[in-house]
Amino acid sequence: RRQRQMCIRDSPYRDSMADYTENSQLPSWRRLSDWLLQCRSTDSAQTLRGRLLAAALLFTEVLTLVAMGLVLPFIAGDMAPGIPGLSPGVMLAVAWAIIYFINRRGATSLAGSLLSVVLLFFVVALVAHNGTMAPGALSIIVPVIVAGFFAPPVSAVVMALLAGSAYFYLNFRANPAYVSDMFAGGAASQTLLVYANLIFV
């Protein structure tokens, strides 16, 4: 018996056995949440960021699926027009799932970078559709915030430059006299608030 106790104590699986015993004593909802938010990283700070990123991705995935379900009755007069109308939602849902599994493997920085890139494309498309003067134009800072929190610090700088360049291009395409109008104090000067937020973030 003593020899058996020594074998268990010296076993390389001792920590795993202890973790399994500890986890088996947790409520089922807690075990499920731990499994869903799992991030295989050896660094505690990165593990915490990975769990937060996993929660954000799961929430975004559910939100995307719910939005697709709500939109479906309006675009599916018959099935053929409904499928192309759902394509952006399907692509986003697939993108969130891929990034989620990358983060689950412990590559939180890579997952954060990919998430900020996908968000940038989505937000730029949204701003292009609604107009650069619409209140929603400020959402262009969201990819920068995501990159700063979940990706390497330099990613936030790169994302801010990309977001600012994309926003400038959209403004210039809509109004070729955008630069002169902006500095002359015209309506285009309101867009300076977006650039100021990108610099501040």
N, C-alpha and C positions, 0 to 999 in steps of 0.2 A: 504493500500500500504506500509506504514511504517512497519507494522507487517510482511509483506511478505519479505521486504528487510532484516529485522532482522533475519528471519528464514533462508534466503539464506546465510547471513553472518555467522550464527552459525552452518550451516549445516556441517556435517563431510565430505560431498561430494564436498565441495567448491573447494578444491585443485584439485580434479579430473575434475570438471567442468572447472576450469581455464586452466588446462593442455589440456583438449579437445579443448577449444576455441583457445588456442595458437597453437596447432598442426594443427587444421583445416585451419589456415592461412598460413601454410608452403606450399611450392611447393610440387607437388605430388612425385617427385623424392626424396625429402628430407624426406617426411613421409615414403616412402618405405625403404630408407636406415636406418632410425631410427628404423623401425620395424624389419628389417633383423638383425641389430646389437644390438638388445635389450638384456640387461643383468639385471635381476631383483636382484640387490644388493643394500643394503642401504649404503654401503661405496663408496664414490666417486672415490677413487683410484682404488678399485677393479672393479667398474663399467667401468672405462676407460680401464683397462686391459682386462675386459670381452669383450668390444666392439672391441678391437684390436684382441683378440683371435677369435671372431666371424668372423671378416673380413678375418683372415688368414685361418680359416676353410672353409669358403665359397669359397675362392680362390683355396684352395687345392681340394675341392670337384669338382669344375668346371674343374680344371686341370686334375684330375683323370678321369672324364667322357670324356673329350676331348681325353686323351691318349687312353682310351678304344675304342673310336670311330675310332681313327687313326690306332690302331692295328688290329681291327676287320677284315678288308679286307685281311690282310696278314695271319691270322690264320684260317680264315673260308673258306678253300677249299671246305668243306662241313660243315654242321651245327654241327655235332658231335664233331670234334676236336676243334671247336671254343669255345664251352661252357667251357671245362676245362681250356682253355687258358685264359679266361676272369675271372676265379674264384678269383685270387689275386686282380684284380681291383675291382670286386664287393665287396669283403670283406673290402677293404680299403674304398670304397665309403660308405658302411654301417657304418664302424667305425667312419669316419668323421662326418656323420649325427648324430650318437648317441652322440658323444662328443659335437657337436654343440648344441643339445637340452639340454644336461646337463649344459653347460655353460649358455645357455639362461635362465635357472631356477635360476641362480645366483651362482652356485657352480663352480666358475672359477678355484679355486685351484685344485679341483678334476678333472675338465676337462683338466687343464694343465698337471696334473700328468698322466692321461690316454693318452693324446696326446703324451707325451714324451715316454711312454712305447711302444705305437704303432709304433712311429718313430724309436725307438731303434730296434725293431724286423725287421722293413722294411730295415733299413740301414745295420744291421748285415747280413741279407739275401743278400743284394746287394753286400756287401764286400766279402762275401763268394763266390758269383758267379763270380765277376770280379777279385778277387785276392787281397790279403792284401798289395801288393806292387803297386797297381794301384793308380793313383792320386785321384780317388774317395774315397779312404779309409779315407781321412780327413773328409768326411761327417759324420763320426761316432760321431763327436762332436756336431752335430745339436741337438740330443735329450737333451744333457746337457744344451745347450743354451735355449731351449724351457722350460725345467724344471726350470731353474734359473729365467726366466722372468715371467712365468705364474703359476708356482707351488710354494709351500713353499720352502725356501732356502735350507733346508736339502735335498730336492728332487734332487737338482743339484749334491750334493755330492754323493748320492746313485746312481744316473744315471751315473756319471763319473766312479765310481767303477765298475758298471755293464758293461759299454761300454769298459773300459780298460780290464776287465776280458774276455769279449767276443772276443775282438781283439787279446789278447794274446793266447786264445784257438785256434782261426783260424790260427794264425801264427805257433803255435806249431803242429797243426794237419798237416799243409802243409809241415813243416820242423821239424822233431824231434830234430835236432841239432840247433834249433832256438836260444836258450839262449846262447850257446857257440859261435855261429856265430855272434850274436849281439854284444857281448862284445869283440870279436876278430876283430871287425871293418869290417866284411863282409857286404854283401848286406843287411842282416837283420838289420844292424845298422840304415838303413834309416827309419825303422819303429819307431825309437825313437821320430821322429818328431810328430807322432800321439799321443804318450803318453805325450809329452811336451805340446801339445795343449790341451789335456784333463785336465792336471794339471793347465794350465794357465786360461782356461775357468772357 
